[in-house]
Amino acid sequence: MLLVGDIGGTNTRLALYNIEGAVPKRSSDIRTYSSQAFVGLTAIVERFLLETGATCDQAVFGVAGPVDKAKGESQITNLPWLISAREMENTLKIPKVSLLNDVESIAYGLALPGGMQEPGDVYQLNRTYELHPNSQPGNKALIAPGTGLGEAILIYNDTVEGGQYLVTATEGGHTDYAPRSTFEAGLLRYLQDKFWDDSFGHISYERVCSGQGIKHIYDYLKESNGMPENPDVARRLVQGDEPANKIISEAALSHSSELCMNTLTTFVSILGAECGNMALKTLAFGGIYLGGGIPPKILEKLKDGSFIAAFLNKGRFASTLIKIPVYVILKEEPGLFGAACYAKMMQKVVSS
């Protein structure tokens, strides 16, 4: 039995999968644990195995941080955990433990033939080319705005019969944010002043295209442009019982706050521009995929044209980008599914 996990700074989700068929199938309920309530991942897995009585011969974990594949280690970005695959194998008596970056893990769900092809797994935003996912050969790129901004690349190898994808993690979310207008240049200056002590003037796309980014844009519009707040939104933001990006996005989608509506429009436009950047850097004719926790929740906004307009706004190369399909991943727990797809693909490599 395969144990898979999606390990974040807030929650850790674990489940069991069967990988005997062509596409992995989940064989247990997903269990969620508060990451901060445990001293490390090993303790959480011990709890899971005790509660379920499961015996595993393999485990794959997608973790929110960079992974040193040579050492089989990862220092989680937002937790004081150093996760070691070898330590987990020895302590938990699991013969094989693998660590993946969490966005890399999602990407394996796109790389496996037959992965994410069920109805409702993805939604295509641009309708110029009506394509079934995985039907168009070529590189793919995954951009995942959530708590942070994760990015991964799927490199297409057409020298193998039927084609094959090589998945590589990146830290592209930490590249320099590039403003496209006087308004966005003002946003950059605002964030540079706000985070000078932390970043010495470096502002990444993650500061803008993420949950924290939505709040940063909101504050910029409120403080620099003098846009009035909705009193209910202001009260909920001060209370802090809910994520700020959730409050702002919901108010924008319900049209109950002009400030929130402008915030979400700005966020979606910048996200579209960064997706266009990724599409050009990778020539992702196989598709751009939006993952992470935010895109499914703002799907109606992504569909209104502002995202695609920014995606295509690359001058002479708009005619190239119009050929690239853009999808929003809607599949439940794509990180867990992708981790299972990774195990399935490695199984095929070993057997061949």
Buried (B, 14 or more C-beta within 10 A) or exposed (E): BBBBBBBBBEEBBBBBBEBEEEBBEBEBEBBEBEBEEBEBBBBBBBBBBEEBEBEBEBBBBBBBBBBEBEEBBBBBBBBEBEBBBEBBBEBBEBEBBBBBBBBBBBBBBBBBBEBBBEEEBBBBBBEEEEBEBBEBEBBBBBBBBBBBBBBBBBBBEEEEEEBBBEBEBBBBBBBEBBBEEEEBEBBBBBBBEBBEEEEEEBBBBBBBBBBBBBBBBBBBBBEEEEBEBBEEBBEBBEEEEEBBBBBBBBBBBEEEBBBBBBBBBBBBBBBBBBBBBBBBEBEBBBBBBBBBBBBBBBBEBBBEEBBBEBBBBBEEEEEBBEEBBBBBBBBEBBBBBBBBBBBBBBBEEEEE
